[in-house]
Amino acid sequence: MSIFEYNGSALVAMVGKNCFAIASDRRLGVQLQTIATDFQRIFKIHDKLFLGLSGLGSDAQTLHQRLVFRHKLYQLREERDMKPETFASLVSAMLYEKRFGPYFVQPVIAGLGEDDKPFICTMDSIGAKELAKDFVVAGTASESLYGACESMFKPDMDHEELFETISQALVSSIDRDCLSGWGGHVYIVTPTEVTERILKGRMD
Amino acid sequence: MSRRYDSRTTIFSPEGRLYQVEYAMEAIGNAGSAIGILSKDGVVLVGEKKVTSKLLQTSTSTEKMYKIDDHIACAVAGIMSDANILINTARVQAQRYTFSYQEPMPVEQLVQSLCDTKQGYTQFGGLRPFGVSFLFAGWDKNYGFQLYMSDPSGNYGGWKAAAIGANNQAAQSMLKQDYKDDISREEAVQLALKVLSKTMDSTSLTSDKLELAEVFLSSSGKVKYEVCTPDALSKLLVKYGVTQPPAEA
């Protein structure tokens, strides 16, 4: 079994009209055994920037801790929050530093940039960035997620419709993947507020 | 006679003094003063801005007060360029601790760590000491609110009220007279502004000559470090009677 499939994960981020959504599953497994059903894969970096890390759980946690370190110092020195594009470059650089002994993660970055314009991107485990205008997916359920998002997505959805769409795409894809599941965690971010919701799906 | 022992930081004089360290403290004695007061619900830091020219580009950055981490801040007195290096070092040390232990660095640990760095420059390397004194204000879950003062030798102490920079002796004795153990944060602000107004060279205080910052717990229980805005500071100066109010037309 591939190291990327050891813990199981599903991540998706979508762009809406002046808002974005980022969602993940909640299962943490050790191959076929489920050991946690409330595992956090999405981390808030600041009010308008979220990071999701799929893949090996340990690497996801460690990489997140290292990014908090770097971002806190950036905030203290520059006296402002990091823009999402800048953060994505930082993550990419940190991943490439470990080119010959990489972190086994696939990050999904979602944020509101200059003028609150939504920004999403994903990258592979050694930092190759992929910017998208509509949606990005990662994790063991990524193939199903691609299919679900491609058919359900439409541009310029408002935050309520975006929530429905991303939730349906996530739940239907993780139901088809044995390694991800046990509900969903969805964050909807607009320029004025952040809403966090837990989804109840097939608890298996 | 002491001339022979001046040039190297790393030798003692026959009387057992480290002249370079003492000269560093002299440099600080000429710099803008700063006062810190510990109250039961917060720590207050006030600083005198030495660089006040109309030509100076005003930005949101502060001159005397710096945030080290979410729960620790400091006021500086002395050579600003030396201070910048140490503040950066302190910030990195705080983040390294948080990375390893996944919790905020206790205030005394940070002060100790920074003072260990300062001490290194008095014992080896042949480099001169840093010409900066600090007042650290912070909160941690072990000891609550704390105030520490550190100097170029790497010595530090925990204080209820302390002053560094120009006229610090005078400020310290005034604080000793007026400080009460159960002082509130508001009273501490008042005391700090009063003491600073008496020890500063200028005749009347205006908000562009001062900086005021407080470390306290917000209503949600999180530690907050807030620098007072110039407008709010002007109002406080008038309220406590340490400035001339604008002349009525």
Interface residues (C-beta under 8 A of the other chain):
Chain A: Q65 R66 V68 F69 K72 L73 L76 R77 E79
Chain B: T60 S61 K67 I68 D69 N88 R91 V92 Q95 R96 T98 F99 Q102
